Amino acid sequence: MLCRVNNSIARAQKGTIDDLWVNALHPHDMACVTDYFDDYINKTDNKLYKNQFRMRHKDGHWVWILARGRTIVSSEHKLTVGIHLDITQRKKSLALMQYFAGITVS
């Protein structure tokens, strides 16, 4: 399970949900992920948001995430909804296949 947060947890830890989410991002992915999300939020179209990055698991290790979402806009509100999927095993399998594809048998 990822770092699940809600408003009461954020207040207890003296931060916002946004702060907690950014702090859970892998340091090497942080700038790209936040810039990409900010660009998405500021666009006027409501195309699908899709990105891959690493986040800290609640147990402390890093997991690969596939984030997908969409912004819904009405006359009164703008709401972004989405899901984070753990794709760590998929990334490990792909890396293993690429490794073995590079080995030649003599």
Number of C-alpha atoms within 10 A of each C-alpha: 9 18 13 11 13 10 11 12 14 15 11 9 11 11 13 17 18 11 11 18 15 17 13 19 20 17 12 10 14 17 12 13 18 14 11 14 13 11 10 18 17 8 10 9 12 14 12 12 17 16 15 16 18 22 24 19 17 12 9 11 10 17 21 21 20 16 16 15 16 18 19 13 13 8 5 5 7 11 10 12 11 13 12 15 14 19 16 15 11 11 14 12 11 11 12 12 11 11 10 9 9 9 8 6 4 3
